[in-house]
Amino acid sequence: MLVSDFDYALPASAIAQRPMARRAHCRLAVVDRASGGIQHSSFDQLGQWLRPGDLLVLNDSRVLPARVPCRRATGGAVEVFLLDALRGQGPYTAMLKPAAKIRPGEPLEPLREALGLFRLVERLPNGNVRVAWEGPPLDEALLQRLGLPPLPPYIERQRVPSAGQARRDQAAYQTVYAQGPGSVAAPTAGLHFTRGLLQALRSQGVECAWVTLHVGAGTFLPVKCERLEDHDIHSETCQVPPATALAIQAARARGRRVLAVGTTALRTLESAALEGGGFRSDWMDTRLFILPGYRFKAVDGLLTNFHQPRSTLLPLVAAFWERQRLLDLYRSCLDLGYRFLSYGDACLFL
């Protein structure tokens, strides 16, 4: 299967640079997988497409402000993007931008608050680095002072945005139900939910359950090989709690639908699903790469955003529907002015 089979023309003007003023006011394309019918709605009308007893499974991982703008000893600029910031004492895995000229041991001082400094320890074969931190314990509270939201590279911001812009992105690039910290990219399908919408869905009998997948920066990496089967997909840590496993089994027993909110929730459920029914409930690392032809064990529906061309997520969604129909949907939504990618609109496959 070729990555070129999952290519389409995405104009820069269609990539959402700002979130909607109100989260749930984005557009929603609703796909009936059986008939191929497509209807256009808005996210705040999601309940119109759901039934009492439907179970939404959402990823509750919280995004860390993992991008730390720094100053080199020479005065030059560098960004330390921490990939495992809550990993004990360090050293920490990170991406440096730019990376080539940074010398081992060179001090890298955070710009936002001078509370310590990073030093390059070693370069890794995959292009990442290991950095040491010299300062107070590097916990989530300190990261809030040093770092910025880890917006994807296609969302354009000043290297060090204004305090107001940083606060707006910190709030917008986080789901309203986020719990345990650990992600360096948002589970973006969940960004459209408000507490009010969740309550309205519960009032009409829709149920919610939670999984955790800590999203890694590898989610933005392009597929560089031509054959998808040759792609070395990144590893991410995830868990299906016992309460969620029980909720899914109860929904199945009643003949209800299980819908994954986002590709991260879907990958978590499919990674933990057991062939005979039930789920693993321990923490696990998943490298599951879902391609067309995959047999889904856990989900009946998928709520997701519009994804980049030639990414690992387009084949996943195509496995849930059909490749050509999916590409036709994307092209028709572009013609209708839909907004794409992380801060963009959504689609629901039923």
N, C-alpha and C positions, 0 to 999 in steps of 0.2 A: 504494500500500500504506500503511495507516494505522498509526501507532504504537499506537493504541487496540486494534488487533488483537493486540497482544503485551502485554496488561495482565492482571494477575491479583492477587488479594488476598494480600498477604504480611504476616502479623501480625508485629509487632515481636518477639514471643516466639520466632519461628522463626529470627531472625537470630542466628547464632552470635557471641557476644561473646568467647569464649575458644577457643583451639585444643584439640583432644583432648590428653589427657595423653600419649598416644603417637600419633605422626603417622598411622600406618597403621591405626589402630583406628577410623577413621570408617566410616560406612556407604557402600555402593556399590550404586547401581541399575544393572542391566545390561540394555540394550535391544537386542533383535534387530530391526534396521530392516526386514528383509524380512517377518518374520511379525508384528511389532508386539508380540512377547512381552516381558515384563518380569520379571526375577528380582531378588531382593534378597539382597545379600551384604555383605561387608566388604572394605575396601581391602586388607587384608593377604592376602586370598584372590585378588588380581588375577590371579595366575598361572594360576588355574583357568580363566580365560576367554581366555587367550592360547595361541598355538600356537608350537612351535619354528620359528624363522625369522621370526616377526613382528618388525617394526621399530618401536620407539617413538622418536618424534622429540620432544625436550624443549628448552625454552627455557632457556638457561644464564645469562641476564642476572642481575646481582646488584643488589639493591635498596639504594639509598642512604638514610641517615637524613636525609631532606631537609626535615623539619619542624623549624624552629628557633624555639622560643619566645623572645620578646624583650621588653624593657622600653622604653617610650617615655621621652623626656626628662621628660614630665609624670608619670611613674610608672605610666602605664596599660599594659595588656597588649596585645601584638600578636604574631601568628605570621607568620614569613616562610617560605613553602613554596617552596623552590627547585626549579625545573623543569629547569634545565640547569646544575647545580652544578659540573660538571667542565669547563665551557666556558672554558678559558684564564683570562685575567685579568678577565673580566667587561666591562661590567656584565651581571648575570644576570637572566634572566626568572624571575619569581616570582609567587605569589599572596599577597596580604596579607589577614589576617583579624584585626580589621576593617580595611577599606581606606579608607573615606570620609574620615576625619579626619586621615590621615597627610599631613603637609606635605612638599613637595619639599625635600630636603636634611636633613630631620629625622633625628637619630641614633637607631638602633634597636639596643639592646645585647643580645646573647644572654644568657639567664638561666643556662644551665647552666655556662658558663665565660666570663668576661669577657676574651676574647682579641682583641677587635676590635669593629667595629660595622658595621652596614649603613646605607646612606642611600638614600632614594627618589630615583631619577633622573628617571623619567617614567612616565606612565600610558599603557597601550596600549589601542587601540580595543576589544579583546575582553574588557577588564576586568582583565587581568593588568598587571603593572608591571615596570619594570626597576630593579634595585637595584645599587648599588656596594658593594663590600666593602673595608673599611679594616682590614687586619690581616695576619697571616701568610698564605701562599698557601692558598687554599681548596681543599684536596685531600680525598681520602676520609678520611685519618687525622684531619684537623681536624674534618670533619663528624661523625665518630664522637664527638667530644668536645662538639660544639655541638648536634647535632640529635637527633631522635627518629625512630623508624620511621614512615613515612608511611601509617599505618593509614587505611583509608577512613572517611568521616564517620559511617557507620552503626555503627562499632565505638566504643563509648563508653569514654572514658578521662578521667581528670583532665587538665586543660590541661598540667600538668607532672607526669607520673606519678612514683611513687617510683622510686628507682634500680633496685630489684629488678624492678618491673613493666616498666620500660624494657628491662632486659636480657632478660627473658622474651620480650617482643614482638620485640626485635631478633633473637633466635634463631628464634622461631616464624615470623616473617614473612619467611622467607628459605629458599629451597630448599637441600637439602644438597649440591647439585651446582653452585651458583651460581659463576660465574667473573667475566667482565668487568662492572665496575660501570656503571650508567647508568639503571636503572629507578627511578621514583618511585611505583610500585605493583607488588605482587608478581604473577608469573604463578602464580596460586593453585592451579591443578590440580596443579602440581608439589610443593606444600607437603606432600602426603600421603606422598611417598616417603621412605623411610629408606635408608641405605646398605646395610643388611641385606637389605631387600626388593629393591633393585636387583641385588644380588649373587645373590639367589635366582632372580630372573628370568633373569639371564644364565646361571645354571647349568642352567636348563631349556631353553636355546636361544633365548631372546628377546634380540634385539639392541637397542642404544641408539645414537642419533646426536643431534647437537646443532645447534640453530640459535640465533641471538640476535635478540631483539626487545626494545629498551629501552622498557618500558611507560611511557606518559605519563599525567599526571593526567587527561587527557581521557577516559580509560576510565570515569571516574566521572560524567562530565557527562550530565545527562538529555537526552533528545531533546525539544526545545522546539517543533518544528514538527509539524503533524499528519500530513503526508505524509512517510514515511521517505525517499523519494527527494530531498526538499528539505533533508535534514540534512547539514550540513557536517562530516563526520567528521574527527577530529584526525589529524595525521600522526605516524608513529613510524618510527624508524630500525631497520633489520633487515638480516640477512645469512644466507644459506645457504652454509656453507663448502663448498669442493670435496669434502672427504671425505664430507660428509653427502649431497651430490648423488650421489656414486658409490655410497654405501650404499643409497640409494633405488632407483637404477637396477638395482643387483644384486638387491635384493629383488623388484622388478618382474619381472626376467628369470627368477627362480625361482618366480614365481607367489605370492609372499608378500604379506602385508598390511602396509600402512604406516599407523600410527596416530599422530595428533597428540596430544600431551599439552598440552591447553589451547588456548584460542582464539588465544592469541598465537603459538604454534607453527604452528597451522593458517593464520593470516593470513600468516605469514612464508613458508610453503611455497607457498601459492597466489599470493602476490605475486611470487615469484621463478620460478614454473613457466613454462616456455616451451611454446608450442603444439605444437611438434614433438617434445616430450620434452626432458628436461634442465632445468637451472635456471641462472639468473643467480647468480654467486658473489660479485659486488661488493656493497659496502654500498649500500643504497638507502633512500629514504623511501617508505613506503607509506601510502596513504589508501584502501586497498581496503575497501569496505563491502559485505559479503556479505549478500544478501537471498534469500528463497525464489525458486527458479528459477535460481540460480547453478549453473553446471556445474563441479563439482570436478575438478581436474586432477591433484592430488598425493596425496590421502589417501583411505583406505578406512574409517577408524575415528576416533573422537574421544573422548577422556577429558577431562571438564570438570566444573566445579562447577555449582551452581544459581545462576542469574543474576537480577538485579533486574528487576522489571516495567518495561516501557517503556524498556528499555535497547537499545543497539545489538547486544548479544551474544545476546539471545533470537532475533532474526531470523536471526543467523548459525547458531545451533543448529537453528532451524526449517528453514533451507535444507538442513541435513544430514539432517533427518528430515521431519516434517510438523508444521505449526503446531498444529492442533487436538490431535493426539496428544501433542505436547510439552506443551501446556498441561494436558491431562488427566494426564500423568505428574507434572507439578509439583504439581497439586492432590492427587493420590493420595499423593505422598511427604509433602506437608504433613500429610495426615491420619494418616500413619504416624509422624510425629514426626521426620522428617529435619530436619537443621540446614542453613540456607541461607547463601549468599554466601561471603565470602573464607575464613573460618575454619570453614566448614560441610562438608557431605558432598559426595560426587561421583557422577557417572553416566558410564557407558561405553556408547557407541553403536557397535555392530559390524555 
